[in-house]
Amino acid sequence: MGNFVLTCCSTADMKKEFFESRNIPYVCFHYTIDGVTYPDDLGESIPFDKFYERIAKGAAPYTSQVNVEEYCNFFEPILKEGNDILHLTLSSGISGTYNSACVAASEMRQRYPDKTIIILDTLGASSGYGLLTDAAADLRDNGATLEAAAEWVMNNRLTVHHWFFSTDLTSFKRGGRISATSAMLGTVLNICPLMNIDDTGHLIPRQKIRTKKRAIQEMVKMMELHAQNGSRYNGKCVIAHSACEADAKEVAALVESRFPMLSEKVIINSIGCVIGSHTGPGTVALFFFGDKRTD
């Protein structure tokens, strides 16, 4: 094991069992739905299926990031135990949480001047952020120092690809991620926009694709174009979905048929309630390691 504690935020959208088995403490974002605020606790407060049902019925949740005080309360017990910290955050292109974590780390350094705290912006989101965190945990478990793990994350964060499509554009329109016109046309013409996260960590629409079936094919084609070693990719692949597990399984089956050398079967997670507040139901996201994102 490395000489540090690896931490992240709930918006890495991995299962609770993942964080527990990999010894990765996480701090929870928050979301408010129907006037009540909940921690983004991996579906414990509101099960994911119930959360997305409420959105489908008209609920319009909004989210709040981890603030400086919450970060301090999260970091301090780890530091008190004599540990250094490597904390990975949700993309600064999506949230201001990176800045809050940096302010909290600065305060903690004053209280614990003999401890090291490194905060890194993953420029990623959801289970893509989780996939990078998993790789950092592998480095830690193989004995990497805090500094070596941090350098690897910085050098490789843009190699994690994030590809999304959605069959319901309501939440994307409400959040300003696509225009009202695009959302209307998408609904009328059965268009599933294919989106990804660019090299600055922002969600960007890339293609307008007619029908979900074609969107699935095109998303897997992007993996064929960008995955490390192409069809010989032998790393991990993760899919996250918002209340459309059948679609996620269809993507997973296609990936497994096209990439027979995967290190393990495709992992399928739910998109968490904070990220899901912005995507709504009907979104499928595909994550893998590939060439460096350049735009």
Secondary structure, DSSP 8 states (H G I E B T S, - for coil): --SEEEEEEGGG---HHHHHHTT--EE--EEEETTEEEE--TTSSS-HHHHHHHHHTT---EEE---HHHHHHHHHHHHHTT-EEEEEES-TTT-SHHHHHHHHHHHHHHH-TTS-EEEEE-S--HHHHHHHHHHHHHHHHTT--HHHHHHHHHHHGGGEEEEEEES--HHHHHTTSS-HHHHHHHHHHTEEEEEEE-TTS-EEEEEEEESHHHHHHHHHHHHHHHBTTGGG--S-EEEEESS-HHHHHHHHHHHHHH-TT-SSS-EEEE--HHHHHHH-SSEEEEEEEBS----
